[in-house]
Amino acid sequence: MDIISHLTRTVSPAVLGDDHNPAKKNLLEQFYAIFAARLADNHTHDRFANETIARDDQGFYDRVWTEDVHRDQIARELAGKHNVDVTAARGLIATAAPLAYHEIKSLAGTMPVPQFLNDNVASYQRHVPAWATAILPVGVIAAAPTGVHVSDTVSTAPLQREAEKDGSFMKALLPIIGLIILGALAWALLRGCQDNPEPVGTPVMTEQQAADSDGKAVAAAITPASLRIATGENNELYACRMNVGNDTLQSNVMTALTSVFGDAANNCRADIDDNFSIDMPATAQLATILPIFKNVPNASMLIQGDTITVNAADTTALTKLVLDLQAAAPAMTVNAEGPLNEKAEISDSLAASEVAMDSLGKNPDPRDIARALSLQVVNFEVDKAVIPEANKALLDRAVKLMEQVPDMTLMIIGHTDKIADPAYNMKLSEERAQAMKAYLVAQGADPSKLMTKGLGETDPIADNTTDQGRFRNRRIEFVVYDETTTANDGLAISDDALDPDLNPLDSDNDDLMPDADDASRGTVLDPAATN
């Protein structure tokens, strides 16, 4: 798990806003490492472990480092290293601290924050500068393993100097060797003086780490687990998707969904992958949250990390829903979704897709490619099937990625909202999927490795009564085509899923359109129905 990369992607934009100064970004990156090392200390974390830390609590940083001289040193050192004004550095640090704490706590899930950070010390210790060890609790940061970059402020390159005559080079080294020995003795003495020294963190590999093509361990960025659901006009489960890190979390969420929505929960599509967290802070409270949400028709809810975002067509019902959820889950942050900002949604989605592609590595997993491509919003014009200019650069890059995985076959699936006639929506969604394939092929993609399908309005991921919900339902999805995969596997698709049974729980294979799979199941096809 690359904690620093995660904080840089999630916290830094919130702190910096429109300020794209790379020096400030680098300053924050190094602060996150020092901050994480501090939070890894149990005694430090215990001081505020039971507090509710607001995201804008700029006094929180003062409670993490109670020593004025240490706070001043951090600001001065970071400001000097990155050529940032000291006052500005203090402001950035104070703003970032509570936001970073929330993100780290979300990543930790049910695990205590110090334990989580000690288990993942390898992902941030290399960013901790040498001077910071003096202001961190003894033993929090272990010596870096051989070959690991210690920090951006310490050069690991060998010193270059000319050979000197008469042994003067060795004489020059003697004072340095003496200082090293003295430092080692001082360290041993300091450790011996502790009554209850904290154990030194040992870099370990966690379950949620990957390996590069050379077999070397590399940290994987972990995305918080999420659940996105919507209700229909009769309070039924209208849409359901989840992104989770393992089968255990999926099972726990499914149990809660089934207890509230019954058999309809079986149609919930899950993306199970170790890119996602294996913990969801709201899991234990779903038994309370879901019944409250179910009482509101035509509503959408996204649970991700420690945040719940809801929306509904009825503004009065939405206000009540927010209040009820806040009362039921006081540890969660509950928000009503803001007005739709299409430009920002598109821009953010393309940026997220770019970041996902950047993290794929040399031998990308086909599902990770599909996931990265599906992050983008393809905002077709009304009633049109022309690829927007905004997406073309990303799609051009996607073609290059596909060349790295020649055995991969992708299914491009078009979706629409519920406005207009169902048959028209089905046709439009297919045309848009075909337009996407045509563009990729024109850029060099192998047409035999791309399949298309239109599902019209039949597979929503949000409500169809709000602007935001309809915007999310109008989408292009990429999935890996795999004949052995079940229909509710989030990032792969099979023949059954191409023309899904509307109710797989009954004995009828009532597909969207009768076709060969009906015949394979003993259903007699009406020739007129296939024309």
N, C-alpha and C positions, 0 to 999 in steps of 0.2 A: 504494500500500500504506500503510494507516494503522497504523504501527508502535505508536504510543502507545495507540490504541484496542484493538489486539490484546493488548498487555501488560496494559492495564487489565482486560480481560475474563478473561485467563488467569492472570496472576500475582497481581493484587491480592486476589482471593478466597482464594488460598492463603496470602497473607501476613496478611490481616486476619481470616480465619476468620469467627466470628460477630459480629465488631465491624463494624457498619455505619456508623461515624462518617464522614460525607461529607468532613470536613476531612482525615482521614487518607487517604481515597481520592484527594482532590485533591493532597495532598502527594506521594503515590506517583506520580501521573500526571506531575507536574513533574520528579520525580527521574528517571523513565524517560527523559525528553528529555535531561537533563544527562548521564545515564549513557550513552545512545546516542551523544551527541556525543563523549564521552571514548573510547568503543570505536572510533569512526571513525578515530582516530589510529593509524597503523600501529605506531609505536614503543611506544605503550601496550599494544596488543594482542599484540605480539611477546613481551612479558614472560611471558605465560601461555598462548600459543597452543598449545603442545604439552602442556599440563597436562590432566589429567582433573579437571574441576571438579565436585565433588559439589554436589547441589542444596541441601544444608544447610551448605555451607561459608561460615560467616559471616565468616571471615577473608579471603574472596575480595575483598570491598570494599576492604580495606586494601591489597591488591596492585594494585587498579585505580588508587586514589589513594594513592600512597605518602607524600604530604606531609600530616602531621598537621594543619597549619594549614588546609589546603584541606578536609579531611574535616570539621573543626570548623566551618568557615564554611558548608559545605553544610547541615549539621544545623541550625545556628543560623538561617540565612536561611529555610530551608524551615519550620522550627518557628515562627518569628516570623510569616511570611506566612500560615500556615494555622492559627495559634493552637493548636499542638500542643506538648506538653512536649518539651524538647530531648532528654532521655534516651529518651523514647518514639520520637522521630524517628530517633535513631541506631539503635535496635533495628529499626525498620521498614526502614530503608535497608539495613542489614546483611543482613537476611533476604531482602529483595527482590533484591539484586544477583545472587546466583548463579542464582536462578530466572529472572530477566529475561535473563541471559546465555544460558541454555539455550534460551529461546524465540527470542531473536534469532538464535542459531546455527542453530536449526531452520528459521526462515524463510529464512535465507541459503542453506541447502542446501549445495551444493558450492562456492558462491562464498565467497571470504574475507570474514570479517565486516566489516572496515573498508571494503572495496569495496562491499559490500551497503549499508552505512549511508551511505556517501558518495553512492551512486546514488539513495538514497531520503531524502536530507537534507531535502527539502521537507516530508516527512510529520512531522518532529519539531522542526525548527528554530524554528517559531513558538511552541513551548512552552518554549523555553529562555529563562530570565529574563536581563535585562541584566547583573546582577551576576555571573552564572556565566561570562561570557566571560573574566573575569580568571583563572579557574582551569582553563580549557580550553586545549589546545594552539592556538597561533596558526594561524588559517586553517581550522580545522575547520568553523566555522560561518560561512557566507557572509552577506552583508547580505541581509535579507529583501526579496523582490521587492515592488514597489509594490502597495499594496492588501492585503498579507497581514498578518494579525494576528501581531505579534512575540512576545508572550507574555502570560500571564495577570497578570503583575506590572507590565506597562508599559501605560499608557493611551495609545491612539492617537487619542482624542478631542481636538479642538482646544481650546486653552486659552481660556476665556471671561473677558474683562476689559473694563472700561469704557474708552472712549477718553479720553486725557489731553490736556491743553492744552499749548501751547508746545513741542511736539515731545518732551515728557518720555517718551512711550512708546518712541520710537526710541532715546532715550538709555538707557533701561532695557535695551534689547536689546543694546547694544554689548558689555557684559561677556559675555553669553551667546554672541554671535558670536565673540568672542575665544577663549572656551573651546573652541568647536567647531573653530576653526582650529588651535589648539594640539593638540587631540586628534588631528586628522587628521595633523599633522606627526609626532606621537609614534608613531602607527600606522605611517606610512611608514618612519620610522627603525627601528622594531622589526622590520619585515619585511625591511628591507635588511640588518640584522645577522645574519639567519639564513644559515648556510652552505648548507643544503639545505632551503629552506622547503617545507612540504607544500602541494600545490595546494589552492586554495580550492574547497570543495565547491560545485558549481553545481546548483541545483534542476532536475531533469530529470523528464520523464514516463517511466515504465517501461511494459513490456508489460502489467503487471498493475495498470493504473489505469483507472478508468472516467470517464465524462463525465456531468454532470447535464443536466437538460432545457434549460438555457441554453447548453450546449456548453462550460461551464467545467470544467476538470480537477478531479476530486475523487478522493482516494485511496480504494482499495478494500481492505477487510480481507481478508487472505489466510489461508485455513485450511490447515494442513499436509496434504499428500497422504496417503492412507491405503489400505491393503489389508486386507480382512477375509475370511478363508477358514476353512473347516471340512472335516474329513475324516469319512468315513462308517465303518461298522463293518468294511469291507474295505479301509480306507486310501485309498479313492477320494476325489476332490475332490467334496465334498458340497455346499458352498456357496462362492460367490465374488463379492465386490463390491469395486470400487475407486473412489476419488475422486481424480482427477488433474487437473493444470492444462493439459496439452496432449497431442497425439497421440504425441509422442516418448516421453514418460514411460509412457504406456499401452503402447506397443509394446515398450519395454524390460521392463516388468513381465510382459507377455504372453509374451515370449520365455522368461523364466525359468520361468513357470508351465507352459508347454507342454513345456519340456525335462524337467520333473519329473512332471507329471500327464497329459501327452499331449493328445489331442484334447478331453478333458473341459474343458480350459482355455478352449475356444472359447465355452463357455456363461457365462463370467465377465462380469457386467454392469458397465459402466463409466460413471461420471458424469464427463464431461470438460468442465471449465468453468474460466475464469480466476479464479474465486473460490478455487480450490485452487492450492497450490504446484506449480511445474513441476519440483521436485526432491523426491526421497525419499531420505533418507540411507542407507537400507538397500538401495537398488537394486543396488549393486555386490556385496552380500553375499547376495542372494536365492539364488544358485546353491548356496550352502552352507546357508542357513537352511531352504529349502523341503524338501530331502530329509530333514533331521532331523525336521521337523514331520510329514511324510508318514508316518513310521514309527509315529506314535501314532494309533490309531483313535479315532473319536468325540471329536475335539479341535477347539478353536477357537483362532484366532490373529488379533489385530489389530496391524498395524504402522502406527504414526502418528508422524510426526516422528522423534525418536530413541528411541522407546519401543516395546517389543514386549510385548503382554499376551496370555497364553495360559491355556487352561483345558482340562481333560479329566476324564472321568468317573472314571478310575483315578487316585487320588491319588499312588500310587507312580510311575506313568508321568508324571504332571504334574511331580513334583519332579525327575525325571531330565530331562524336556524343558527345564525352566528352566535347569538346570545345563549341559546340552549347548548350548543357544542362547547362554548367557553366554560359554561357551568359544569358540564359533564366531564370535560378533559382540561382542567386548569393548567396542567403542565405543558399543553400544546398551545401554539400560536394559531389562532383561528382568524382568517381573513375572508372578506367578501371579495370576489374577483373584480378587478377594476374594469373600466370601459375598454373595449377592444381597440388596440392600436396596431393596425395591420403592418405598418411600416416597421415598427419596433419588433413585432413578432417575427417577421420575415428576416430582418437583420440578425436578430439573436439566434434564430434557428440555423442560419447559414454559418454563423460564427461557431455555434456548438458542433455542427457537422464537421467544420474544418478542424476543430480541436480533436474530435474523435478520430479523424483520419490521421492527424499528426501522431497519435498514440498507438497506431496499429503495428508498427514495427516491420521487420523484414519479411516475415512469413505470416501474414495476417490470417486470422480465423475468418472463414466466410461469413459467419454470423455477425462478427464485429463489423465487417464491411457493410452488411445489410443494415445493421443498427445505425451505423454512421450516416448512411445515405438516407435513412428514414427520418433522421432528425430534421432535415431541411423541410421548410414549408415551400411547396410549389403552388404559388398563388395564380392559378389560371384566370384569365379574364372570363367574365360571365358567358356561359354557353360556348366557350372556345376550348380548343385543344392544342394550343401553341405554347411551347416551352418558354417561360419568361426569361428575359435577358439576365436577370439577377442570379439565376441558377446555373447558367451555362459554364462559368469558370469551375464551379464545383463538380459538375458532371464531366467536364473534360478531365479533371483530375481523377474522377472515379474510373474512367476508362483505363487509365494507367494502372490503377490498383487491380482492376480485373485481370490485366495481363499477368500479374504476379500469381494469380490463383487460376490457372487454366482449366482445372477440373470443376470449378464452381459454376453452378447454374442458378441464376436469380429469377425469381418471379416478381414482376412489376404489377402491383395491384392498384387500380384506381377506385376511389371512393367519392361519394358526393354527400351533400346534406339532403334533407327531406323535402326541400322546395321543388316543385314541378312533379310531373307524373313519374311513377316508379319505373316504367319502361323507358322513358326518356333518360332518366338518371342512369339506368343500367347502360344504355348505349353511350352516353357521354363519358361515363367512367372508363369504359373500354377504350374509347377513342383517345382519352388522355393517357392511359397506360401505353397504348400503341405509339402515341406521339413521343413518349419518353423513350421507348425502345428505339424508335426511328432516329432520334437525336443521338443516342449513344452509339448506335451502329454507324451513323454518319461520321462519328469521331474515331471509329476504328474498332469498336467492340464486336465480338463474335456474335452474330445473330442467333446461332444455334444455342448459345448459352444464356439467352434472354427469353423469357416467356411472359405473356401478359394476361391479365384477367381484369374484368370490371365487375365490381360488386355493388355498384350504385349506392343506395341508401341503406343496404341491408346489414352493414357491419359498423355501426357507429362507435365512437370512443367517448362521446360526450352527448349532452342533450341536444335536441334539434329545435329548441324554442328560444334560445338566446343567441345574440350575434357571436359571442365567444364560442359557444358550443358548435354552431353551424360552421364557423371558421375552422375548427379543429377536425370536424368530420369531413370537410373537403380536403382530401389529402392523397398523396401517392405513397405507397409503402413498398419497400423492398424486403423480400424474404428469400431464404435459401430454399430452393426446390429440392425436396428429398422424399422419394416415394415411400420411405419407411416411417415417416414422421406423422404423428397424430395431428388432428386439425387444430387443437388448442395450444400447440407449441408456438410460443410467441414469435420466434425468429426463423422458423422453418415451416414449410408447407408441403402437403402431399396432395394426391389426386382428390381425396375426399374433401379437402379444404377448398379446392378450387371451385367447387359447386356445392356448398355446404348444405347438409340436412338442416332444415329450419328448426326441427325439434328432434335431436338425436336420442332423446329419452324415450320416444315412442317407437312403434314398430314400422312406421311409414317413413320411407326415404323421400320426404317431400322437399326435394331440391328446389333451388330457385328456378332452374330450367331443366326439364327432363333431358337426360343424355345417357351415354353408355354405362355410367355407373349404376343407373337405375336398372338397366338390363342385367347387369352382373349380379344384382341382388334379387332378381326374379320379378322385377316390375315390368309390366308390358307397356311399351312406349306407343304413344299415339303418333303416327307419322306426321300428322298435320301439326302437331305441337312442336316439331323440330324444324320446321321450315322457316 
